[in-house]
Amino acid sequence: MNVVDSKLPEKTIAERAYRTIRDDIVSGILKPGEKLKIDTLRQHYGFGAAPLREALSRLSGDHLVQVMGQRGFVVAPISPRDAAEIGDLRKLLEVEALARSIPRGDLAWEERLITSYHRLSRLETGENQGIDELDLWEKHNSAFHDATVAACDSMWLLRLREQLFRQHERYRRFSRIKSVRTRHIHEEHEALFEAAMARDVDKAVGIISTHIQRTTEAVVAALDERGGA
């Protein structure tokens, strides 16, 4: 249970509630379809009712929580169709952002890319490919992919790409768990890094397209086996 400082501004507490619950949804601690009762959340997290309602409203805007009319809130379900649609949209945006970023990347872009890649590599080439530290892997994985597109010249494209990337996180974690024994994801990241550093746009966009498609296929297959969510 989190201890919340009552002296903090209400907006700050609401932001903490939002981030805490969001993290627990994308990591799977809060399960798809699970009811989110205000009283239960208050006892578990230590936040007040008002910040929790604000957080849940924001999460419904993120499509991570569903509003069930007078019955309150539930964690949004996951499904093969949802996974496929999010994966396809993320692929479109990531390919475009990467294609715009690589030719415009300067020395600072290269340094950021190198640093983020090596941090991710240390984790992925360690024991069990980093699967035992999913939160840390997601942090470094996000930083690496963010670095590849950092020189993109379209702020709206980057904003939309960020929304899809965050929405894709639930499925990305699920895929990582399901495919750790059958997929060499470090080799995919290594190939993307080398293509980006070589400024080979065609090769890089081909790699990222396949990379995202493999994640989508792993999630869809696993969900189909479970009969949906």
C-alpha contacts under 8 A as a table, 3 or more apart, distances in Angstrom:
res1	aa1	res2	aa2	distance
1	M	43	Q	7.58
1	M	44	H	5.14
1	M	45	Y	4.88
1	M	46	G	6.39
2	N	44	H	7.43
2	N	45	Y	4.91
2	N	46	G	5.50
2	N	47	F	7.96
3	V	45	Y	7.34
3	V	46	G	5.68
3	V	47	F	7.99
4	V	13	I	7.58
4	V	46	G	5.97
4	V	47	F	6.28
5	D	8	L	5.77
8	L	12	T	6.43
8	L	13	I	6.50
9	P	12	T	5.27
9	P	13	I	6.43
10	E	13	I	5.06
10	E	14	A	6.09
10	E	51	P	6.84
11	K	14	A	5.00
11	K	15	E	6.15
11	K	51	P	7.52
12	T	15	E	5.07
12	T	16	R	6.28
13	I	16	R	5.06
13	I	17	A	6.12
13	I	47	F	7.38
13	I	51	P	6.29
14	A	17	A	4.98
14	A	18	Y	6.08
14	A	50	A	7.89
14	A	51	P	4.21
14	A	52	L	6.55
14	A	54	E	6.40
14	A	55	A	5.87
15	E	18	Y	5.02
15	E	19	R	6.22
15	E	51	P	7.91
15	E	55	A	6.99
16	R	19	R	5.20
16	R	20	T	5.97
17	A	20	T	5.16
17	A	21	I	6.07
17	A	47	F	6.77
17	A	51	P	6.63
17	A	52	L	6.17
17	A	55	A	5.92
18	Y	21	I	5.48
18	Y	22	R	5.92
18	Y	52	L	7.50
18	Y	54	E	7.88
18	Y	55	A	4.37
18	Y	56	L	7.02
18	Y	58	R	7.32
18	Y	59	L	7.15
19	R	22	R	5.04
19	R	23	D	6.02
20	T	23	D	5.27
20	T	24	D	6.39
21	I	24	D	5.07
21	I	25	I	6.21
21	I	55	A	7.92
22	R	25	I	5.10
22	R	26	V	6.27
22	R	59	L	7.11
22	R	64	L	7.64
23	D	26	V	5.39
23	D	27	S	5.99
24	D	27	S	5.21
24	D	28	G	6.06
24	D	29	I	4.95
24	D	30	L	5.53
25	I	28	G	5.21
25	I	29	I	6.05
25	I	30	L	4.86
25	I	31	K	6.75
25	I	32	P	7.89
25	I	64	L	7.33
25	I	75	V	7.20
25	I	170	R	7.68
26	V	29	I	7.79
26	V	169	E	6.37
26	V	170	R	4.50
26	V	173	R	7.85
27	S	30	L	7.70
27	S	135	D	7.88
27	S	170	R	6.62
27	S	173	R	7.08
28	G	31	K	5.45
28	G	32	P	7.79
28	G	170	R	7.56
30	L	34	E	6.65
30	L	75	V	7.11
31	K	34	E	5.39
31	K	75	V	6.64
32	P	74	V	7.80
32	P	75	V	5.06
32	P	76	A	5.55
32	P	77	P	4.47
32	P	78	I	6.43
32	P	229	A	6.91
33	G	74	V	5.58
33	G	75	V	4.91
33	G	76	A	5.86
33	G	77	P	5.35
34	E	74	V	5.35
34	E	75	V	5.30
35	K	72	G	7.84
35	K	73	F	6.08
35	K	74	V	4.30
35	K	75	V	6.55
36	L	40	T	7.37
36	L	41	L	6.88
36	L	72	G	7.20
36	L	73	F	5.24
36	L	74	V	5.21
36	L	75	V	7.02
37	K	40	T	5.29
37	K	41	L	6.14
37	K	72	G	6.88
37	K	73	F	6.95
38	I	41	L	5.09
38	I	42	R	6.04
38	I	49	A	6.30
38	I	52	L	6.97
38	I	53	R	7.55
39	D	42	R	5.09
39	D	43	Q	6.36
39	D	49	A	7.65
40	T	43	Q	5.27
40	T	44	H	6.20
41	L	44	H	5.02
41	L	45	Y	5.77
41	L	46	G	7.46
41	L	47	F	7.56
41	L	52	L	7.71
42	R	45	Y	5.52
42	R	46	G	4.99
42	R	47	F	5.27
42	R	48	G	6.03
42	R	49	A	6.74
42	R	52	L	7.78
43	Q	46	G	5.65
43	Q	47	F	7.96
47	F	51	P	6.68
47	F	52	L	6.51
48	G	51	P	5.74
48	G	52	L	6.28
49	A	52	L	5.14
49	A	53	R	6.17
50	A	53	R	5.24
50	A	54	E	6.30
51	P	54	E	5.10
51	P	55	A	6.06
52	L	55	A	4.99
52	L	56	L	6.08
53	R	56	L	5.10
53	R	57	S	6.11
54	E	57	S	5.12
54	E	58	R	6.32
55	A	58	R	5.17
55	A	59	L	6.19
56	L	59	L	4.93
56	L	60	S	6.14
56	L	65	V	6.80
56	L	73	F	7.47
57	S	60	S	5.11
57	S	61	G	6.53
57	S	65	V	8.00
58	R	61	G	5.06
58	R	62	D	6.47
59	L	62	D	4.81
59	L	63	H	6.27
59	L	64	L	5.43
59	L	65	V	5.40
60	S	63	H	4.84
60	S	64	L	5.73
60	S	65	V	4.40
60	S	66	Q	5.48
60	S	67	V	6.85
61	G	64	L	7.63
61	G	65	V	7.85
62	D	65	V	7.44
62	D	167	Q	7.61
63	H	66	Q	6.86
63	H	76	A	6.72
64	L	75	V	6.22
64	L	76	A	5.06
64	L	167	Q	7.96
65	V	73	F	6.62
65	V	74	V	5.71
65	V	75	V	4.54
65	V	76	A	4.62
66	Q	73	F	5.65
66	Q	74	V	5.37
66	Q	75	V	6.20
66	Q	76	A	5.38
67	V	71	R	7.94
67	V	72	G	5.99
67	V	73	F	4.71
67	V	74	V	6.71
68	M	71	R	5.22
68	M	72	G	5.25
68	M	73	F	5.60
68	M	74	V	7.16
69	G	72	G	6.19
77	P	229	A	6.04
78	I	82	D	6.58
78	I	83	A	7.27
78	I	228	G	7.27
78	I	229	A	4.95
79	S	82	D	5.19
79	S	83	A	6.13
79	S	220	V	7.71
79	S	223	L	6.62
79	S	228	G	5.13
79	S	229	A	5.17
80	P	83	A	5.07
80	P	84	A	6.14
80	P	219	V	7.22
80	P	220	V	4.67
80	P	221	A	7.78
80	P	223	L	5.84
80	P	224	D	6.59
80	P	228	G	6.32
80	P	229	A	7.92
81	R	84	A	5.14
81	R	85	E	6.19
81	R	220	V	7.71
82	D	85	E	5.22
82	D	86	I	6.07
83	A	86	I	5.33
83	A	87	G	5.93
83	A	168	H	7.81
83	A	171	Y	6.73
83	A	216	T	6.36
83	A	219	V	6.91
83	A	220	V	6.47
84	A	87	G	5.09
84	A	88	D	6.08
84	A	216	T	6.01
84	A	217	E	7.75
84	A	220	V	6.92
85	E	88	D	5.18
85	E	89	L	6.21
86	I	89	L	5.23
86	I	90	R	5.96
86	I	164	L	6.90
86	I	167	Q	7.56
86	I	168	H	6.47
87	G	90	R	5.13
87	G	91	K	6.09
87	G	168	H	7.02
87	G	212	I	6.66
87	G	213	Q	6.91
87	G	215	T	7.93
87	G	216	T	5.59
88	D	91	K	5.13
88	D	92	L	6.42
88	D	213	Q	7.64
89	L	92	L	5.18
89	L	93	L	6.37
89	L	164	L	7.39
90	R	93	L	5.26
90	R	94	E	5.87
90	R	161	R	6.67
90	R	164	L	5.60
90	R	165	F	6.59
90	R	168	H	7.71
90	R	212	I	7.85
91	K	94	E	5.14
91	K	95	V	5.94
91	K	208	I	7.62
91	K	209	S	5.84
91	K	212	I	6.20
91	K	213	Q	7.58
92	L	95	V	5.42
92	L	96	E	6.36
93	L	96	E	5.25
93	L	97	A	6.06
93	L	157	L	7.06
93	L	160	L	7.59
93	L	161	R	5.55
94	E	97	A	5.14
94	E	98	L	5.94
94	E	149	V	7.82
94	E	161	R	6.47
94	E	208	I	7.60
95	V	98	L	5.22
95	V	99	A	6.07
95	V	205	V	5.38
95	V	208	I	6.85
95	V	209	S	6.73
96	E	99	A	5.15
96	E	100	R	6.31
97	A	100	R	5.24
97	A	101	S	6.02
97	A	149	V	5.62
97	A	152	C	5.65
97	A	154	S	7.95
97	A	157	L	6.78
97	A	158	L	6.93
97	A	161	R	7.84
98	L	101	S	4.94
98	L	102	I	6.11
98	L	148	T	6.45
98	L	149	V	4.91
98	L	152	C	6.96
98	L	201	V	7.79
98	L	204	A	7.77
98	L	205	V	6.82
99	A	102	I	5.96
99	A	103	P	7.43
99	A	152	C	7.97
99	A	201	V	5.83
99	A	202	D	7.96
99	A	205	V	6.71
100	R	103	P	6.48
100	R	104	R	6.97
100	R	149	V	7.68
100	R	151	A	7.35
100	R	152	C	4.98
100	R	153	D	6.72
101	S	104	R	5.36
101	S	105	G	6.00
101	S	148	T	7.06
101	S	149	V	5.06
101	S	150	A	6.35
101	S	151	A	4.31
101	S	152	C	3.93
101	S	153	D	7.05
102	I	105	G	5.29
102	I	148	T	7.36
102	I	149	V	7.30
102	I	151	A	6.92
102	I	152	C	7.70
102	I	196	A	6.22
102	I	199	R	5.89
102	I	200	D	7.92
102	I	201	V	6.59
103	P	199	R	6.52
103	P	201	V	7.70
104	R	151	A	5.76
104	R	152	C	7.13
105	G	108	A	7.74
105	G	109	W	5.26
105	G	110	E	6.79
105	G	150	A	7.88
105	G	151	A	5.24
106	D	109	W	5.13
106	D	110	E	6.35
106	D	151	A	7.88
107	L	110	E	5.04
107	L	111	E	6.19
108	A	111	E	5.09
108	A	112	R	6.16
109	W	112	R	5.19
109	W	113	L	6.12
109	W	147	A	7.10
109	W	150	A	6.95
109	W	151	A	6.77
110	E	113	L	5.04
110	E	114	I	6.07
110	E	197	M	7.11
111	E	114	I	5.14
111	E	115	T	6.12
112	R	115	T	5.23
112	R	116	S	6.13
112	R	147	A	6.14
113	L	116	S	5.34
113	L	117	Y	5.99
113	L	144	F	6.49
113	L	147	A	5.14
113	L	148	T	6.26
113	L	193	F	7.73
114	I	117	Y	5.19
114	I	118	H	6.20
115	T	118	H	5.40
115	T	119	R	6.36
116	S	119	R	5.24
116	S	120	L	6.26
116	S	140	H	6.69
116	S	143	A	6.00
116	S	144	F	4.88
116	S	147	A	7.15
117	Y	120	L	5.17
117	Y	121	S	5.98
117	Y	144	F	5.63
117	Y	189	H	7.95
117	Y	193	F	7.17
118	H	121	S	4.88
118	H	122	R	6.17
119	R	122	R	5.44
119	R	123	L	6.81
119	R	140	H	6.57
120	L	123	L	5.39
120	L	124	E	6.21
120	L	137	W	7.00
120	L	140	H	5.17
120	L	141	N	6.21
120	L	144	F	7.20
121	S	124	E	5.04
121	S	125	T	5.83
121	S	186	H	6.81
122	R	125	T	5.54
122	R	126	G	6.23
123	L	126	G	5.27
123	L	129	Q	6.55
123	L	130	G	5.22
123	L	137	W	6.94
124	E	127	E	7.84
124	E	128	N	7.82
124	E	129	Q	4.24
124	E	130	G	5.10
124	E	137	W	7.82
124	E	185	I	7.94
124	E	186	H	5.95
125	T	129	Q	5.51
125	T	130	G	7.52
125	T	186	H	7.14
126	G	129	Q	5.42
126	G	130	G	6.30
127	E	130	G	6.43
128	N	131	I	5.81
128	N	132	D	7.06
128	N	180	V	7.98
129	Q	180	V	7.36
130	G	133	E	5.45
130	G	134	L	6.75
130	G	137	W	6.34
131	I	134	L	5.53
131	I	137	W	7.58
131	I	176	R	7.34
131	I	177	I	6.87
131	I	180	V	7.26
133	E	136	L	5.45
133	E	137	W	6.08
134	L	137	W	4.87
134	L	138	E	5.96
134	L	173	R	7.31
135	D	138	E	5.22
135	D	139	K	6.29
136	L	139	K	5.03
136	L	140	H	6.31
137	W	140	H	5.25
137	W	141	N	5.80
138	E	141	N	4.93
138	E	142	S	5.87
138	E	173	R	7.71
139	K	142	S	5.34
139	K	143	A	6.23
140	H	143	A	4.96
140	H	144	F	6.11
141	N	144	F	5.20
141	N	145	H	6.34
142	S	145	H	5.30
142	S	146	D	5.93
143	A	146	D	5.07
143	A	147	A	6.08
144	F	147	A	5.09
144	F	148	T	6.51
145	H	148	T	5.20
145	H	149	V	6.82
146	D	149	V	5.56
146	D	150	A	5.96
147	A	150	A	5.00
148	T	151	A	7.68
148	T	193	F	7.97
148	T	196	A	7.21
149	V	152	C	5.57
152	C	155	M	7.69
152	C	158	L	7.39
154	S	157	L	5.25
154	S	158	L	6.36
155	M	158	L	5.05
155	M	159	R	6.13
156	W	159	R	4.99
156	W	160	L	6.17
157	L	160	L	5.26
157	L	161	R	5.93
158	L	161	R	4.94
158	L	162	E	5.99
159	R	162	E	5.12
159	R	163	Q	6.41
160	L	163	Q	5.15
160	L	164	L	6.42
161	R	164	L	5.26
161	R	165	F	6.01
162	E	165	F	4.95
162	E	166	R	6.15
163	Q	166	R	5.30
163	Q	167	Q	6.19
164	L	167	Q	4.94
164	L	168	H	5.89
165	F	168	H	5.05
165	F	169	E	6.41
166	R	169	E	5.17
167	Q	170	R	6.70
168	H	171	Y	5.42
168	H	172	R	6.00
169	E	172	R	4.84
169	E	173	R	6.15
170	R	173	R	5.57
170	R	174	F	6.42
171	Y	174	F	4.94
171	Y	175	S	6.04
171	Y	215	T	7.99
171	Y	216	T	7.74
171	Y	219	V	6.39
172	R	175	S	5.09
172	R	176	R	6.13
172	R	215	T	6.58
172	R	219	V	7.86
173	R	176	R	5.05
173	R	177	I	6.40
174	F	177	I	5.41
174	F	178	K	6.36
174	F	219	V	6.59
175	S	178	K	5.09
175	S	179	S	5.92
175	S	215	T	5.86
175	S	216	T	7.66
175	S	218	A	5.60
175	S	219	V	5.13
176	R	179	S	5.46
176	R	180	V	5.69
176	R	215	T	7.91
177	I	180	V	5.80
178	K	181	R	7.79
178	K	218	A	7.20
178	K	219	V	7.81
178	K	222	A	7.28
179	S	182	T	5.23
179	S	183	R	5.57
179	S	218	A	6.80
180	V	183	R	5.69
180	V	184	H	7.41
184	H	187	E	5.64
184	H	188	E	6.98
185	I	188	E	5.07
185	I	189	H	6.37
186	H	189	H	5.04
186	H	190	E	5.99
187	E	190	E	4.95
187	E	191	A	6.13
188	E	191	A	5.20
188	E	192	L	6.28
188	E	207	I	7.30
188	E	211	H	6.66
189	H	192	L	5.07
189	H	193	F	6.08
190	E	193	F	5.09
190	E	194	E	6.18
191	A	194	E	5.24
191	A	195	A	6.17
191	A	204	A	7.98
191	A	207	I	7.22
192	L	195	A	5.22
192	L	196	A	6.10
192	L	204	A	5.62
192	L	207	I	6.04
192	L	208	I	6.82
193	F	196	A	5.20
193	F	197	M	6.13
194	E	197	M	5.15
194	E	198	A	6.08
195	A	198	A	5.06
195	A	199	R	6.17
195	A	200	D	5.25
195	A	201	V	7.27
195	A	203	K	6.17
195	A	204	A	5.19
196	A	199	R	4.96
196	A	200	D	6.07
196	A	201	V	6.98
196	A	204	A	6.00
197	M	200	D	7.71
200	D	203	K	5.54
200	D	204	A	6.13
201	V	204	A	5.09
201	V	205	V	6.10
202	D	205	V	5.47
202	D	206	G	6.26
203	K	206	G	5.16
203	K	207	I	6.22
204	A	207	I	5.09
204	A	208	I	6.21
205	V	208	I	5.17
205	V	209	S	5.98
206	G	209	S	5.21
206	G	210	T	6.30
207	I	210	T	5.27
207	I	211	H	5.98
208	I	211	H	4.83
208	I	212	I	6.14
209	S	212	I	5.46
209	S	213	Q	6.14
210	T	213	Q	4.98
210	T	214	R	6.08
211	H	214	R	5.40
211	H	215	T	6.59
212	I	215	T	5.15
212	I	216	T	6.28
213	Q	216	T	5.03
213	Q	217	E	6.09
214	R	217	E	5.10
214	R	218	A	6.12
215	T	218	A	5.22
215	T	219	V	6.34
216	T	219	V	5.25
216	T	220	V	6.12
217	E	220	V	5.13
217	E	221	A	6.00
218	A	221	A	5.28
218	A	222	A	6.18
219	V	222	A	5.15
219	V	223	L	6.08
220	V	223	L	5.16
220	V	224	D	5.98
221	A	224	D	5.11
221	A	225	E	6.27
222	A	225	E	5.17
222	A	226	R	6.50
223	L	226	R	5.02
223	L	227	G	6.07
223	L	228	G	4.95
223	L	229	A	6.29
224	D	227	G	4.96
224	D	228	G	5.62
225	E	228	G	7.64
226	R	229	A	7.09
